[in-house]
């Protein structure tokens, strides 16, 4: 009953208005307002400020600066195993596994279409059909910058407007096609493992999604329609493994996609498994390995 009421409330609430109002509050620089908000949040969610480059809560000019805070260099180590794929963020595995004939598993009894997740772009979806996916949930206490799991060159980004449901385990289990109906930003990279998609999914009270090359991309307040941003015509945007790719102004979810037969997830990973930025979560499958498996 409690879960049903939680979902019903999200259906009834003005999701976008609530999220934009929260965004305005998160940008507020009035000392007593931002200090009260930051202090309450840090205590409520047990934020570890010893890891932050700036430990003093009052030193942040607004809530967004606190929420997207940088970490001390020694706070996270990036696994450098050759052929390794690392976690792009702190968080927890929501689900991971194979993309089964264009369907991605969401929760027990629920899934969604690959092409729907990618805004209906069938050509884009074809590269990932029968490939692999991982859905990573960032909790409020987590570090909220998103980094590259593997080095890549940006091919294109696509902003897709949508709903703003919460993205925790309760909504994943109760809202159909959750990640394919929420507002999201799709970034396609060319990597040594072939094309890789990083989808940054918005959620209730998520006040913004940013990339390091384009600044804030979502929400797109003036024209909330599908918007494609091709890679910059000047210099290629090349991001090395572990480099920052983007960030959430208030937390949400990252969905990773890889093509078929190019990588495998670490066997130790499973739903609700905690992750730390930089830890190895998978490995690339080399052409030699692909040939060996085909012969077998």
C-alpha positions as CSV (number, residue, x, y, z in Angstrom):
1,X,0.0,0.0,0.0
2,X,2.8,2.4,0.9
3,X,4.5,1.8,-2.5
4,X,1.3,2.3,-4.4
5,X,0.7,5.7,-2.6
6,X,4.2,6.7,-3.4
7,X,3.7,6.0,-7.1
8,X,0.3,7.6,-7.2
9,X,1.7,10.8,-5.6
10,X,4.3,11.0,-8.4
11,X,1.5,10.6,-11.0
12,X,-0.4,13.5,-9.5
13,X,2.5,15.9,-8.7
14,X,3.5,18.6,-11.3
15,X,6.8,16.9,-11.9
16,X,8.5,19.5,-14.1
17,X,7.3,22.5,-12.1
18,X,8.5,20.9,-8.8
19,X,11.9,20.1,-10.3
20,X,12.3,23.6,-11.8
21,X,11.4,25.2,-8.4
22,X,13.9,23.0,-6.7
23,X,16.5,24.0,-9.3
24,X,15.9,27.7,-8.5
25,X,16.3,26.9,-4.8
26,X,19.5,25.0,-5.5
27,X,21.0,28.1,-7.3
28,X,20.0,30.5,-4.4
29,X,23.1,32.3,-2.9
30,X,21.4,33.9,0.1
31,X,23.7,32.7,2.9
32,X,21.1,31.6,5.4
33,X,19.0,29.8,2.7
34,X,21.8,27.9,1.0
35,X,23.6,27.1,4.3
36,X,20.4,25.7,5.9
37,X,19.6,23.6,2.8
38,X,23.1,22.3,2.5
39,X,23.5,21.5,6.2
40,X,20.1,19.7,6.3
41,X,20.9,17.6,3.2
42,X,24.5,16.7,4.4
43,X,23.1,15.5,7.7
44,X,20.0,13.8,6.4
45,X,21.9,11.7,3.8
46,X,25.2,11.2,5.6
47,X,27.4,12.9,3.0
48,X,31.1,12.2,3.6
49,X,32.7,15.7,3.4
50,X,36.1,14.4,4.3
51,X,36.4,13.2,0.7
52,X,35.6,16.6,-0.8
53,X,38.2,19.1,-1.9
54,X,36.3,21.7,0.0
55,X,35.1,20.2,3.3
56,X,33.5,23.4,4.7
57,X,29.8,23.2,3.9
58,X,29.4,27.0,4.2
59,X,32.1,27.6,1.6
60,X,29.9,26.6,-1.2
61,X,28.2,29.5,-3.0
62,X,25.0,27.5,-3.5
63,X,23.5,24.0,-3.2
64,X,24.4,23.0,-6.7
65,X,28.1,23.8,-6.1
66,X,27.9,21.6,-3.0
67,X,26.1,18.8,-4.7
68,X,28.5,18.6,-7.7
69,X,31.5,19.0,-5.4
70,X,34.9,17.8,-6.6
71,X,36.6,15.1,-4.6
72,X,40.2,15.1,-3.4
73,X,42.5,13.4,-5.9
74,X,43.2,10.5,-3.5
75,X,39.5,9.9,-2.7
76,X,39.1,7.6,-5.8
77,X,41.6,5.4,-7.7
78,X,41.0,4.5,-11.3
79,X,41.7,0.8,-12.1
80,X,44.2,0.7,-15.0
81,X,44.0,-3.0,-15.9
82,X,44.5,-3.3,-19.7
83,X,41.2,-3.8,-21.4
84,X,39.3,-2.9,-18.3
85,X,36.0,-1.0,-18.1
86,X,35.5,1.0,-15.0
87,X,32.4,2.3,-13.1
88,X,31.5,5.8,-14.3
89,X,30.2,6.9,-10.9
90,X,29.6,6.1,-7.3
91,X,26.3,4.3,-6.9
92,X,24.7,0.9,-7.1
93,X,23.8,-1.5,-9.9
94,X,20.1,-1.4,-10.5
95,X,20.3,-4.1,-13.2
96,X,22.9,-5.3,-15.8
97,X,23.1,-8.0,-18.4
98,X,22.3,-8.8,-22.0
99,X,20.1,-6.7,-24.2
100,X,17.7,-9.4,-25.3
101,X,16.4,-8.8,-28.9
102,X,16.1,-5.1,-28.3
103,X,14.7,-5.3,-24.8
104,X,16.4,-4.1,-21.6
105,X,15.5,-5.5,-18.2
106,X,14.2,-2.9,-15.7
107,X,12.9,-4.9,-12.7
108,X,10.9,-8.1,-12.1
109,X,8.2,-8.4,-14.8
110,X,9.2,-5.1,-16.4
111,X,11.4,-4.0,-19.3
112,X,11.6,-1.4,-22.0
113,X,12.7,-1.1,-25.6
114,X,16.2,-0.2,-26.6
115,X,15.0,2.1,-29.4
116,X,12.6,3.8,-27.1
117,X,15.4,4.5,-24.7
118,X,17.3,6.1,-27.6
119,X,14.5,8.3,-28.6
120,X,13.1,6.1,-31.4
121,X,16.3,6.2,-33.4
122,X,16.4,2.8,-34.9
123,X,19.8,3.2,-36.6
124,X,21.3,4.2,-33.3
125,X,19.7,1.3,-31.5
126,X,20.9,-1.3,-34.1
127,X,24.5,-0.9,-32.9
128,X,23.5,-2.1,-29.4
129,X,21.0,-4.8,-30.3
130,X,21.9,-8.1,-28.5
131,X,24.7,-6.2,-26.7
132,X,25.1,-5.4,-23.0
133,X,23.7,-2.9,-20.6
134,X,24.2,-1.7,-17.0
135,X,21.9,0.6,-15.1
136,X,23.7,2.5,-12.2
137,X,21.7,4.4,-9.6
138,X,23.3,7.4,-7.9
139,X,21.9,7.9,-4.3
140,X,21.6,11.4,-2.8
141,X,24.8,11.0,-0.7
142,X,26.9,9.9,-3.7
143,X,29.5,11.9,-5.7
144,X,27.5,13.2,-8.6
145,X,30.0,13.7,-11.4
146,X,30.0,11.1,-14.2
147,X,33.3,9.8,-15.7
148,X,34.3,7.8,-18.7
149,X,34.2,3.9,-18.3
150,X,36.6,3.6,-21.3
151,X,38.3,6.2,-23.5
152,X,36.2,7.5,-26.3
153,X,35.6,10.1,-29.0
154,X,32.2,11.8,-28.9
155,X,30.1,11.1,-32.0
156,X,26.8,12.8,-31.0
157,X,24.5,13.7,-28.2
158,X,20.7,13.6,-28.1
159,X,18.4,15.3,-25.6
160,X,15.1,13.6,-25.1
161,X,12.3,15.3,-23.1
162,X,10.1,13.2,-20.8
163,X,8.7,12.6,-17.4
164,X,10.5,13.1,-14.1
165,X,9.6,10.1,-12.0
166,X,11.9,9.1,-9.1
167,X,14.3,6.4,-10.2
168,X,14.8,4.4,-7.1
169,X,14.1,0.6,-6.7
170,X,10.4,1.3,-5.8
171,X,9.6,3.2,-9.0
172,X,11.7,0.8,-11.1
173,X,9.6,-2.0,-9.8
174,X,6.3,-0.2,-10.3
175,X,6.5,2.3,-13.2
176,X,6.5,0.8,-16.8
177,X,9.5,1.8,-19.0
178,X,10.8,4.1,-16.3
179,X,14.2,4.9,-17.9
180,X,12.7,5.2,-21.4
181,X,10.1,7.7,-20.4
182,X,12.0,10.1,-18.1
183,X,13.9,13.1,-19.5
184,X,17.4,12.0,-20.5
185,X,20.6,12.8,-22.4
186,X,22.1,10.2,-24.7
187,X,25.8,10.5,-25.6
188,X,27.4,8.2,-28.2
189,X,31.1,7.6,-28.1
190,X,33.4,5.6,-30.4
191,X,35.7,3.5,-28.3
192,X,38.1,0.5,-28.6
193,X,35.0,-1.6,-27.8
194,X,33.0,-0.1,-30.6
195,X,30.1,2.4,-30.0
196,X,29.3,3.0,-26.4
197,X,26.2,4.9,-25.2
198,X,26.0,6.8,-21.9
199,X,22.5,7.8,-21.0
200,X,22.1,10.3,-18.2
201,X,18.5,10.0,-16.9
202,X,16.7,12.8,-15.2
203,X,14.4,12.3,-12.2
204,X,12.1,14.0,-9.7
205,X,13.7,17.2,-8.5
206,X,16.8,16.7,-10.7
207,X,17.4,20.3,-11.6
208,X,19.9,19.8,-14.4
209,X,22.2,17.5,-16.5
210,X,25.5,18.9,-17.7
211,X,28.3,17.7,-20.0
212,X,31.9,18.9,-19.9
213,X,31.7,19.9,-23.5
214,X,28.3,21.6,-23.7
215,X,27.5,22.8,-20.2
216,X,23.9,22.4,-19.0
217,X,21.9,20.5,-21.6
218,X,18.8,19.5,-19.7
219,X,16.3,20.8,-18.9
220,X,15.8,22.5,-22.2
221,X,13.2,25.0,-21.1
222,X,12.5,26.9,-24.3
223,X,12.2,24.0,-26.7
224,X,11.4,20.7,-24.9
225,X,11.7,18.5,-28.0
226,X,14.2,15.9,-29.2
227,X,17.4,17.9,-29.9
228,X,20.5,16.3,-31.6
229,X,23.9,17.8,-31.0
230,X,26.5,16.5,-33.4
231,X,30.1,16.3,-32.3
232,X,31.8,19.7,-32.6
233,X,33.0,20.4,-36.1
234,X,36.3,21.9,-34.9
235,X,38.4,19.6,-32.7
236,X,37.2,16.1,-31.8
237,X,36.0,15.7,-28.3
238,X,38.2,12.9,-26.9
239,X,37.8,11.9,-23.3
240,X,40.2,9.4,-21.7
241,X,39.2,6.7,-19.3
242,X,38.4,8.1,-15.9
243,X,37.9,11.7,-17.3
244,X,34.8,13.6,-16.2
245,X,32.1,13.4,-18.8
246,X,29.2,15.2,-17.1
247,X,27.3,15.7,-13.9
248,X,23.9,15.8,-12.3
249,X,22.5,18.7,-10.3
250,X,20.7,16.4,-7.9
251,X,21.0,12.7,-8.4
252,X,19.7,10.2,-10.9
253,X,20.8,7.2,-13.1
254,X,23.4,6.3,-15.7
255,X,22.6,3.6,-18.3
256,X,25.6,2.2,-20.2
257,X,25.2,0.4,-23.5
258,X,27.8,-1.7,-25.5
259,X,27.4,-3.6,-28.7
260,X,27.3,-7.5,-29.0
261,X,30.4,-9.6,-28.3
262,X,32.7,-6.7,-27.4
263,X,32.7,-6.8,-23.6
264,X,31.6,-8.7,-20.5
265,X,30.6,-7.6,-17.1
266,X,32.5,-8.7,-14.0
267,X,31.0,-11.9,-12.6
268,X,30.9,-10.5,-9.1
269,X,28.3,-7.8,-10.1
270,X,24.6,-8.2,-9.5
271,X,21.6,-6.0,-8.8
272,X,22.0,-3.7,-5.8
273,X,25.8,-4.2,-5.8
274,X,27.5,-1.0,-4.6
275,X,29.9,0.7,-6.9
276,X,32.8,3.2,-6.5
277,X,33.9,5.4,-9.3
278,X,37.0,3.9,-11.0
279,X,36.5,0.3,-9.9
280,X,36.6,-2.3,-12.7
281,X,33.2,-3.5,-13.7
282,X,34.0,-5.3,-17.0
283,X,36.5,-6.1,-19.6
284,X,36.8,-5.7,-23.4
285,X,36.7,-8.9,-25.5
286,X,39.5,-8.7,-28.1
287,X,39.1,-9.9,-31.7
288,X,41.3,-12.9,-30.8
289,X,39.0,-13.8,-28.0
290,X,36.0,-13.4,-30.3
291,X,37.6,-15.8,-32.8
292,X,38.4,-18.4,-30.2
293,X,34.9,-18.3,-28.8
294,X,33.4,-18.7,-32.3
295,X,35.7,-21.7,-33.0
296,X,34.5,-23.3,-29.7
